[in-house]
Amino acid sequence: MTWLVTGGAGYIGSHVVRAFTADGIPAVVIDDLSSGHRSFVRDDVPSYVGSVLQRELLDQIFTDHTIAGVVASRRLQVRRASRSAGRCTPTPKTSPA
């Protein structure tokens, strides 16, 4: 059974894929490459360029592979501590998520 890793060409997602494959667990990647890099995905790992919002692409992936589960990795919003308020506040994003 294969795991689908969304955002698998990003920093976190690519490490998830590497961990799976190191343990002999097959993985498939879907990533729109808006912040990920194709070079982060090993050549022997099937990968699809596109969005999880593309129903036809997802249908194709689920037809081509027996998917056991999905790991949804995406860019995490970095937070920094606000000393004056004593709490975390969102760091402004520089690009859309």
C-alpha positions, 0 to 999 in steps of 0.5 A: 500500500502506497502513501500519498504525500501532498506537498511532497516536493517541499522541505517537510514533505520531501523528508516524509517521503524519504523516511517512508522509502527508507523504511520500504514504504512506497510513496507518491507525491503531489505538489504544485511546486509553488514553493517546493522543488522537483529536485527534492523528490527522488527519481524513483518516487512517482510524482505529480505536478498539480493541486489537491484541488484538481479532482481529475488529477486526484482521480488519476493518482488513486487509479494508478496507485493503491493509496493507504493514506494521505500525509498532508504537508504544507508550508507552516506559518512561522510564529514569533513571540511578542515580548510586549504581549507575552504571546505568539503572533503570526509572522506576515507571509511573504507569499501565498500559501 
